[in-house]
Amino acid sequence: MKKLILILGILLVSSSLTRAQADCNETPPDGLSPIAAYSLFYENYRNGDYQFALKYGKWMACAKPDQIEGNPQFKLDTQYNRLVNIYTEIGRAKEDPEERSAYIDTALTLINESLELFGDTPEEEFDIIFRRGRFYQENYDAIENGLQKAYDDYQKMIELNPEKGVSAGDGYYLRVLLEYLVDNDMKERAQTVIDVAEPVAQGQTLDMIKEKQQELLGSPEEQIAYYEPLIKDEPENVEAWKALAGAYGSVGERQKQRNALIKVNELESSYESAYAVAEQAASDARYADAAKYFKQALDRAETDDQREELYMRLADAYISLEQLPAAKQYVQRAREIAPNDGNVYLKMATVYGAAVTQCTENRKLEAADKVVYWVVIDYLNRAKQVDSSVANTVNRQLSTYKDVTPNAEDKFFTLSLEDGDSITIDGSRMDCYSWINETTTVR
């Protein structure tokens, strides 16, 4: 423990001590022994009688004893903390602003001296700076520039021990610091704090840092100007690539956004990163690329909900690629996971409806094509049966498909069918429907 030369400032320079502690005696009051004075100090402190506690305890701030005979557990830093609490509580109870400030200032003087006396290790230094920052914040109305001083200390503690500082108060102290810096346009300081905090932050704290980074950088153009040089120096900074991907998307730089998303996927290799690349490809009608990256996401999926969604997105991609047998396979896989999701049956109806469009691309619709719409209607009805939430969608589509099913002439003269007959849609009627292999009923 460091020993300071006794500084008269704690006695005379500090106006608070001049008023609240007229002189500084290194001996206990009333001729008491150190252990007797300490006992009275502790009992009154514990009972909340701070004026009496101060009478029997302030000598310790003057004498700075390393030990007290008869009390092997005595620790001077603990007594300093208690004296800080005493001066603070007495000060808060004072109605006179000057008197209140005097006591608060004395408490602050003791905290500052604690840093010199007990801040030997980085851990101890962190704890005292943290305590002083909270003291500034809690008593800012009695301290000149109290809030600014609090934020200065919060920044110091985060820089001193980033992991401990960022997690303090579940990220509260980091958040109020960044809010202060960003709101007051202290961009350079805010960026310094973010650069220190982000690598060790997690969960909601990390999300908050990212939000503040966006506020700090402002427009997408400003973000691009900041992050492009950064990735040249740090080509594997995945958070920088993510920020660039968002900024490029905001300004319509689709190719640059794609490259950034692909880089994120290379660095992170997560479900989310692959899905983001696939989503962008699908929105740009690059369906082969979309399918490729949806499959990557599928390999990384951890839940059935994720898998079902990916099967449905893959079905969409293969419908757009006119690879309908593949689309059907992915819908079937989705149905295995979610047999009661009406959207799965709607998707199968879409696949079979697309089959008719594909088969009749260069010719007129024939009666043999129209029978496929009975299968489409079967799936629409099934969707409504298992999932009432899709009923409105189904009802809108049913009337459209019913209008193009085989009429009486088609059934009896062209197809030789009667109502109630069971027929299979396969290659026996037309080769292009061979992959459907579904049975339906004539109606």
MARMARDREN-405593 format. One record per residue (C-alpha): x, y, z. Coordinates in pm, whole numbers, plus 50000, padded with zeros to 5 digits. Example, Ala and Ser with C-alpha at 12.3 -4.5 7.8 and 13.67 -1.06 7.14 Angstrom:
% MARMARDREN-405593
512304955050780513674989450714
% end
This chain:
% MARMARDREN-405593
500005000050000501355033549902501965058850174501505095350097503105123850281500295138750483498765165650266497415195850442495065200350148492695175350301492625197650606492835233150482492755235650103489465217550081486735241650177484595212050274487075199350525487675234550649484005236450736483055200750819486365190350970487875220951132491175204251205492795171151135493995152251439496005120751401494855108851742491345096751833489015121452008488305123252381491555105652467490205072452341492455044352227492415036751854490445004651903487865021852125487425050451880487155026251590484505005851773482385036951833482915047351471481835013751335478775009751559477465044451480478175039551109476325006651107473355022651286473255052051043474245078251302476705094951070477495125951274478715105051568480455080951335482315110051179483405122951521485085089951604486325081351257487735111751080491055108551264491775077751053491875098950736494575119850906496635092651073496155066650799496905036951025497845004950848496494985251142494744989651475495834968451766493034945451872491374944551529493254920851298490654926151021491174963751001491614977050647492175013950586490615013650238487365000850391487355029950636487905054550352484855040350175482835044050493483995079750544483055087650185479565074150253479325093850577480275127450421477975120450127474945111850340475475141050574475865164250276472705152050106470765159450424471905195650433469455221750306472065248650252473575243349902477015255750004477125233450308475895203950105478575210149842481245212450112480485177750244480225163049894483555179049806485145163350114483865129250010485335134749665488665144849819488745111950008487975092249691490805109449507493175102249794491985065949789493165063649431496645074649537496735053249850495105021149733495205020949353498354999949330497034973449090494984977548771492104959848945492144983749242492575013749015489585002548807487364998449114488185032849254487755050848922484445032748874483355043049223484375079049158482475079548829479305067949001479895093649275480115121349016476935109148847474935105149168476005139149305476385159048984474165187349106476635194949386479805191649176480875215248900480685196548567479765165448763478215146148475481095153248238483525141148505481445109648550481615101948179485365108648181485795082548452483555057348274485745060847967488885056548178487605024648338486565009748002489985017047856491675003248169489744970348162487524967647852485834934947940484994944948296484104980548201481794970647917479924945148128479554968148432475894973248512474984950248221476334976547983474575006048148477695027148204478935021447851475515030947715475225063747907478795072447810478155066547440474845085047454476605115047606479455114547352477235109247049474615134647158477325160747214479005153546880482225140947041482795117646749486475110546801486025101047166482925080547089484755061446817487655054747054485255039947310483485018947045486785005546911487764994547261484364981047365483064963247056485544934047051484534923147403480804931647394478054905647362474284903247324472234934447381475324954747467476854946447130473584955546956473604988947139477184995847029476234989046668473295012946694475535040046837478075033546562475355039746305474285071746481477895082746503478645077046137475365091646019474585087545648475435056445443477985077345255479725085945583479695049445683481245039345352483905066245387484745053145734484685015645673486335012845330489755024045459489215002845770488814970145579491994977345387493844977145717491654950245873490424927945587488974902345829486954927246036483564910745991481634938546166483104963945925482054942545628478534939545771478284977045811479514982045455476964957245323474164977145484475555010445364476034998145007472454985545006471195019345123472875037644834471935011744571475424997444519474104962144467477304946444335479384960844617476734949644862476884914644717480674913644749480474925545109477824899645197479904872145039482924883645241480874882845561479784847645472483384836945418484494851445750481514842045964480134810545798476804812845981473194805645895472484842845892475414851745668474514826045403470834835745419471704872345364473664864245045470834842144920468184868144999470014894844802470534871244509466824862444504465824899144512468104904744210466524875044025469794855544042467974823944137470834799344083472984819144326470044821644563469634783944562473364779144622473424800844931470054789045064471594754245060474574767345254472204782045509470374748745522473604731045615473994755645905470364756346018469764746646379465964746146408463064730946217461594765446166464764775945987464764744245778461114747945678461664783845569464724773945366462904745345195460184769745094462714795344970464514768344772461184758144621460634794244512464104795744359463584763844160460124774944046461764806343907464454784743745461644763243596463114732643764459774721243898460654685544005463334700244233460864725944364458424697944446461064679044642461754708844864458054714644929457754678145031460624682545276458924713145422455704693145460457554666045653458624692345905455364712245918452404690945804449954715745955451314746845787448874756845517451564776145332453294743645243450204731245057449774765044892453334762044766452694727744619449634741544444451884768744300454364742644176451664722943995450084754343855453504763743717453724729243558450744737043335452244770643238455534754043152453974725642952451784748942745454434775242681454414769742302450904756442250447284760642350445844747142673444284712742618441894691342818444784669142931446444699943080443324711243261443134679643474446274691543655444214719843802442164694143994445364685044179446034721944236442554725544386443134694744604446164711544759444364744444805441544727044990444054707645197445774740245293442514754445424441684722545612444914721045809445434758445859442524782645884444894812445869445324807345492441584804345420441234838645260444204832745031442834798644931439364812044858440764838844627442714812944429440034786044415437694805244189440524812243947441494775743913437934762143905437284782943594439994764443401439304728343506437864704443243434284712343145431644686043063432754683042700436394678942804435524651843054433104630442859434164634342496437854642942503439094625342817436444598142851436034605243220433064605843452432574624143780433964603644065436624586443857440094584444010442894594643776446664598043810448514627843668451684613143521453414607043191450604585243059448734616342948451634639742867455364634642918455854668843073453674658643370455474625943443457154639443757453864649743921452554614643989449524626344189446084610344203442914631144199439164627344153437114638243853434464663743949
% end
